[in-house]
Amino acid sequence: MKRFLLSAIALVVAFAANAATAVETTTFQGKIAVGFTAEIPEIGDDSDAATVVFSKMDDGTYQFVLQQFSFSGLVIGDVTITKGLNAEEKDGTIVLTTDNVEAPVTNSDMAAMLGGKVLITMKATIKEGKMVAELSNIHVFLGEGLDVTAKFESSSSTTGINSVSTASAQTSRIYDLSGRELPAMQKGLNIVKMANGETVKIIK
């Protein structure tokens, strides 16, 4: 039994060591329109505010997080696309695409009801600090399921370079998005308060 536990701990440590870490994170603030037809809706004056966090990871992959995605009063939660996210950079433009991938859902009461995921197809472009993302075939696992479409357009963005390889030595506190203190960094978005008083967001 002891040997089994030691092996399990070793696997967890190895997995954590191999987990990709964000080296550059851009936060896009803008608006999102959500529709219930096959057509992508257009952004209007009554569209809700929305935030997308886009990260380049240290293993060469990318991560797209639509924070607190909601519609019709339902807060779905943070939708994270990593697996199946294809990215092409050309002439200063980044094009992101997915085709019917499972995207984990976290940070909401609805997450467990949804089985912790939604299916999603996306095409997004990032150019000159702006992002436009069209999301289709968003399949929400509620009863028989519900398909919605959405469009996100950013109006502003901020980019930060993360150099946190020695964060454990410099960190004084780690929190999740709800403000709960964590014993260590968890998968997803971490709010890290450094020993020097600086606060950074780290996606693991």
Helices and strands as residue ranges (DSSP letters): H 2-18, E 22-35, E 48-57, E 62-71, E 74-81, E 86-90, E 93-106, E 117-127, E 130-140, E 146-161, H 167-170, E 171-175, E 189-194, E 199-203
